[in-house]
Amino acid sequence: MIMKKKSKKQMDRFRKELDFYASEGIPLWLNGMPSTPKEIEKAHKDAEDVTYMRDYVRDSSGRLTRLEFDSVKDI
């Protein structure tokens, strides 16, 4: 899933979603580095010519083990 610029309401929901994953012990990563909901939210707000692709990393049982956000250049 590629993330585009969001409205304030969408960003509030996005932050709540990130906080939920963090509270469930799901590690959050941003551009290959461990991150926090605050850092990921800020990166999305500050993005100008970049969007973020979301990747749900699962183990062999299908359980979510990590949520990654990687920047990709807008064309």
N, C-alpha and C positions, 0 to 999 in steps of 0.2 A: 504494500500500500504506500503510495506517495502522498506526503503531507504538503498541502498548499497553505498560503497565508490564511489565517482564521480571524473571525470576528471576536470581540471580547467575550461574548457568550460561549462561543465554541472553545476559546482558550480556557475559560473557567471549567468547562466540562473536561477538556483535555487534561488540565492540571489535576482535577479530582481523579481522573482515570490513572494518571501517573502515581498519585499519592496512594491509590488503592493497591496497585501492583507493588509498590515499595512496602506498604504495610503487610502485604502477604509474603514478603521475603523474596520477591522476584527481583533479581538484579537488573538494573537499568544501565544501558550503555549508550554512549554518544560518540560516534566516529571512532569506534574501536577502543574506547576507554570507559571504565566504570564511571557512572554519573549519578546525579540526583534529579528528582522531579524539577527542582528549581532551575538547575542548569539546562535541562532539556527544554523547559518552557521558555527560558530566556533565549536560547538558540533559535527556537521557532519564531519568537517575536522579532528578533534582530535580523532574521534571514531576509536578504534582498534578492539576490539572483540564485538562491539555493532553495531546494525543497528537501525534505527528509523522507527517506524510504524506511518504513517500519518492518522489522523482521522478528517474527516470533520463533525463538529457538526452543526446540523440544527435545526431550530425551527419548530413548528407544521405546518407552511406554506411552509416549505422547504427552507427557506432562510438560508444561511450560517451565523452562529453566532460566530463561533470560529474554529480555525485551531489548532489541537494539534499534537505534536510529542512526542511519548513515546519510550524510549529505550527498546530494547529487545535483549537478549543475542544471539549471533551467536552460532550455533551448530557445 
